[in-house]
Structure formats: structure tokens, C-alpha cells
């Protein structure tokens, strides 16, 4: 018997998600594993919470509105212990441009500040209706698993809200921000993104100061979306492990500009960091290929350096369209020969390590 699962909520309004087929025994094995071990989605946008009450733009109007309470119920039913909720700092200027998503105009510092506060305010209010507990340390992951609750960690995708004011980083830490993806779809004062022509030839001088300030504030540095030169610059000065929260290695089948080389990934993992495998619809066409991606990345980078970053509900043509597949993900990796100890690292333990 084969079960087919698909989502009513497309991860992008203009693209259908890919249906997923799996055997019931994979679901059962995954559920048994999740009962024993805490797990973490290290990068996500559950229910597209960051778009709730956002000023309407041609970009945001292309996305269906989702019910955050339904998404939270799905997360709880799937036994996920913790999720990194990522705001989108450059949302006001994003649009569909040639080659994909990108900035359609400049973003002012005042606009970035207002948008940052709006999204963080909304995140802080999610718990009142859904039982989400705001996470502030690695201990909260174990506590959530023990109590069968959900720890929500706040992440900011894009350092645009910082502008040129380094004090914005310590202010973010006071609001429980746990990680910052330093660049998103536009080059900012910190550095260059993968998907735009460079402005700084990598990490800027201000970016170097920002990396150090994030470390001082105990905020994880996330280098997803950053260009190779930006990542290399960060790796040269970092004194703590960093992450690429949702970045897959290019295995030669797809030259999408969001894929990275093994050398790019090792700039992070050689310093003890991690890479979150993402179920985006490039470089992989279905859920089985996503499992293969994870296994290949384990082979190349080592089991101590792989995590899961779903980018739910804001990734391109997701091959893992909803959280009900989290147990299937675990069961499928067990079926492919990953043992429980290794899987516990991939689905949570490695992230806990760098959080500590």
C-alpha cells in the first residue's frame, strides 16, 4: 500500500508543490523515532506568518494567505520539538524579476526598521493562540520535547534591518533573536548575496564588525543566500560555528544560483558549523531525491554537520510540502540506513550543539 500526500497550501502561489508517496512503515518508524528524540527545523516561515498584516505589494499578493493556527496544529501533530521562525527583512522590496525573486527598488533604513518590528511583533503574539513557547536557549528544545510542546526560536532572514547601526544587533538579542541570515535577496551593508551582482566583493568592513557583534550577542550567524566571497570573509574572522540554514550542494544536475559547491559548504563546516538541507524544487524533483540529497551531503560533509531547514512555507516548489511529512522524513532516512544516533544529530542534535 502506498500513501500519497500533497498540500492544499502551495509554497509559492505560481508553482504547485510536488506530491509525495511513501510506505506506511516509513511513517511508523519515523513516529517512533520522534517519540524518543527532539528534532528541529532550523529555518522556516510557518504559515507565512511574516506576511500577516503586511502592506500589500504585487509580490505579497501572489501568495495565498495561510492560517497560522492550522500550521501550528500540523507542527504539533508531527512531533517537531522546535522550529526557527524566520522573518523576511527585505519583504517590502521583493518581486519577481528575471531569474527569480529579487529586489525591485531600494529599501530605506526607516522602512526596514518598521518592517522588522512589525514581523517580530507578530511572531511574539503567535504563542497566545497556539501554545508556542518562545525559545531562548538549547535547553528549551529538550523541554519542548519532554512536554510535547513547541519551542519557537526567532530568526531574521536578512540583516537589512541593521542598516549601518551596529546597536541594532544587541537590540535584536534583547527581543530573543537567535539567528540572523546576514543577507537575503539583496546586497546590504553587510555583504553580497548569491543572486545579485556583487557590491562589496564579499563581506564588507561593516559586515566584519557585524559578525563579531552577533557573536558577542550570542546570535548565530546564518550564511544562507550569501555569496561564496561573503561566506569566505565570514569564515576568516568567525570564532564560533556558523550555519548555512537552507542550502543544498550542487551535484551537477542543476545549476540553480541558490545551490552551493562542496568547497562553499566546507567554509562553514570546517569551523564546526552546519548546513541545513532544504527541500526546494531545484536540484531535486521529488521527495525521494531530497532524501538522496541529504545522504550525499552527509557523505561529503560528515554526519556532524548536516541539519534540516525546510524553508516552510516560503520555498520554491517544495518537494516536502507540509509538516505532516516530518515523520516520513525521519522514517525514510532510517529506511536508507541512517541509524538512530546519526539521525538524532541530523534532525536536531547538530543544531543544539552550535546553539550551545
N, C-alpha and C positions, 0 to 999 in steps of 0.2 A: 504494500500500500504506500502511496506517495501523497504527501500533503502539499498543496500549492498555496503560497502565501503572497499576497500583494497588499499595498497600502491604498487607502482612499485618499491620502494626502500626499500628492506628488511633491518631491523635494524641490523641484523647480516647476513653475507653472507651465512653462513651454515644453517640458520634457516629461514623458512617462517614466515611472520607475520600472525596474526590471522584476518580474515575478520570480519567486524563489521556490524551489522544490526541495524537499528533504524527507527523510525517513523518520517515522515516529520514535525509533530507538535513539536517534541523534538528539531529539528534543528531550527524551527521558534522561539520557546520560548528562546532558547539559544542565537540566534542572537539579539533578543530584549533586553535580559539581558546585553549582551556585549556592546550594544549601550549606556547603562546607566552607566556601572561600569568599572573601569580599572581592568585589570587582568594581572597576572604574571606567567610565567613558571620559577620556582626558580632553575631549574637545567636542562641544555640541551646542546647538541652538534650539533646545526643546520647544516645540510648539511655535517656533519663530517668535519667541517672547519679545525679542528686541524690536520687532515691527509693531507690537501692540501700541496703539495710540500714537504711532509715528506720523508726522506730516506726510500726506500722500504725494508721491512723485511718480513719474512714468515707470520707474523701476519697481517701487513697492507695490504699485497697483497690479503688477503682473503676477503677484503671488497670492494664492488663496489664503484667507485668514484661518488660522487653526485655533483650537480650543486648548489652552494650556492645561486645564484640569483633566481633559481626556488624555493628553500626553503624559501627565504625571501619573495617572492611574495605570497607563501602559508600562511606565518605568517601574512602578511598584510591583505590578503583576509579573514582571520579568526578572525580579530579584536582583536588580542592579543596586549596589551599595552607594555609589557616588557618581555624580555627573558634574563635569565642569561646564557651567553655563556661560557661553561666550557672547558678550555684546559685540556690536559691529560699529567701530568708531567712525568709519568713513561712510556710513549709510547714506547721509544726505546727498552725496555727490555721485553715488554709484549709478551705473546704467549699463545697458547692453551696447557694446562697441565692437568694432571689428576684432575678431579673435576671442571674444568672450566678454566677461564683466570687467569694467574699469571705470576710472573717474571721468565724469563728463564736464567738470568745471573745477575750479579751485575751492578749497574748504577753508573758511576763515577760522581763526582760533576761537572766536566767540561762539561761532556755530558749533564747533567741535566740542567745546566745553558744555554747552547747553544739551547737545545730543547725548553726550556721555552721562550727564546727570539724569536725564530722562530715562535712559535704559537701565542704569544702576538702580534708580528708584523703583522701577517696575520689578526688577529681579528681587529686591528686598521685600516686596509685597506678595510674591508668589506663595511663600510659605503659609501665609494666613489662611489661604483657601485650600491648599493641597497637602499640608503636613510636611512640606520641605523644611529641613533644618539647614541653616546656613553653615557651611563647613569652614573651619578656621585652622585646622591642623590635621596631620595624618591620622591622629588618634580618632578623629571623627569618622573616618572610613570604617574602622573596626567597630565603633559604637553603632553606626548605622546598620552594619551587617548583623550585629548581635540583636538589635532591637527591631530588625526588619523594617527600617525606615529608610529615608533617602537623605544623604548629605549633598547639598548643592554648593559647589565651590564657584566663586565668581572669577571669570576670566575676561579680559578685554582684548578683542581682536583688532589690533591697530593702535600704535602709540600716538595717533593723531591728536588725541585729547590732551597730550602733554604739551604740544606746541613747542616753545623754547623755554618753558618754565619747569625746571627740574623738580621743583617742590610739588608738582602735580603727582609725582610718583609716591612720595610719602603720604600725601593726602589720599591717594588710591588705597594704600595699605591700611589706612585707618578705616576705610569702608570695606575691609575684608577682601580686597582684590588679591587673588592668589597667583595669577599669572598674567602676563601681557605678551601678546603676539606683537612684536615691535613694529612690523609693517603689515599692511593688508593689500589692498588693490592699488594703492597709490604710494609713490615715494613721499616720505615725510622728512621731518628734520633729523630723524634717527638714521635712516638708511634707505636703500633701494629695494624694491620688490622684484620678484621673478618676472612679472608680466608687463613691465613698463621699461622703456629705455632708462639707463642709469642717470641719476642726478649727482651722486656723490662718489661714484666708483666704489661702492660698498658701504661700509659703516662710516658715518660722519664722525667728526670730532665730538659733536654733541652726543651722538649715539654712543660713543665710548663712555662718556660721563653718565648717560642714561643706564647703560648696562651695569655699571658699578653702583649706581643709586638703587636699581632694582635688587641687586644682591644685598645691599645694606638694609633694604626694607623687607627682606625675606620674600620677595616676589619672584616667581620662576620666570626665566627668560624663555620665551617661545619664539623659534626662528622659522616656523612655517611661513610660506609666502616670501621669505627673504631671498634675495639673490645669493648666488654662490659667494661672491665677494663680500657681501654683508655678513654671511654666516662665518666666513673665514676671519673677518675682522673681529667678530664677537668671540670666536674660539680663541683668538690670540690673547684676549685680555680677561676672559672669564675665569673666576676662581671656584665656581660651583657648577655642578651639572646643569645642562640646559636641555631643551627638548625641541623636536620638530613634531608638533602635536597631531598633525594630519597631513602626512607627506609620504608618498609611495616612491619606491625606487623604479627607475625606468629600466625595464628588462629588454628593451629593444623592439617591442611590438607597437608602441605608440609614442610619438614624440611630443606629447602634450607639454605645454610650457610649465605646468604645475608639477610634473614629475621631476625627480632629482636623481643624480648619479650616486653610486655607492660611495665615491670619494666625498661628495657633498654630505651624505649622511654621516660618514665617519668623522667629519669635523666635529660633530656633536657627540657621537658615541665614544670616541677616543677619550673624551673628557668625562666619561661616566654617564652621559646623557641618554635619552631615549627617543625613539621615533614611533609615532602613532600611525599604524596602518589605517588607511581611510577607504571606505567602500564607494568611492566616487566612480562614475561611469566612464572613466578614461584609463587606458592601460589594463582594463579588465571589463569583461562584458556581462558577467553574471556572478552570482554568489559563490559558486564553486571556484571561479577564478580568483575571487577575493581571498578565499581560504588558501589558494596556491600562492598568492602574493604574500600573505603573512608567513607561510612556511619558507618561501625564498628569502624573505627579509631576515628571518631567524637564522638561516644558513649563512647569510652574508655578514650580518652584524652581531650575531650571538643572541641567545635567548634572554640575556640580562638587559637587553637594550630595545626590546620591542614592546609596544603597548597598543591599545585600541583607541582611535579617535574617530568617531563615526561622522562628525560634522552634521549630525541630525539637527534640524530639518532644513538644511540650507546647503546641501551639496548637489553637485551636478549628477543627475540621472542615477541616483543611488542604487547599488546592487544589493543593499541591505535596507529596504525602505522603511522599516519601523522597528521599534524596540522589542516587539514580541519575538524577534529573531535572535535576541541576545542569548537565550539558552541554546538555540540551534547553532550559533557561532561557537559556543563552548563545546557542544557535543560533536560538531563537525571536526574541530581541531583534535579532540580526543580520538575520534574515529581515524584520523590521519596519522596517529602515532605519537602525538604530543602527550607526555604523561602529566599527571595532575600537578606535580610540583612545578613543572615548566609552565603549564597553563596558568597556574596561580600567579606566576610572575608576569606573564604577558597580559593577563586581564585585570591586573591590579597591583601586584607586588612591586613591579618595577617603578610605577608611578609613586607609590608610597615611599620607596627608597629615596627618590630625588626630592620628594616633599620634606622628608626628614632632614 
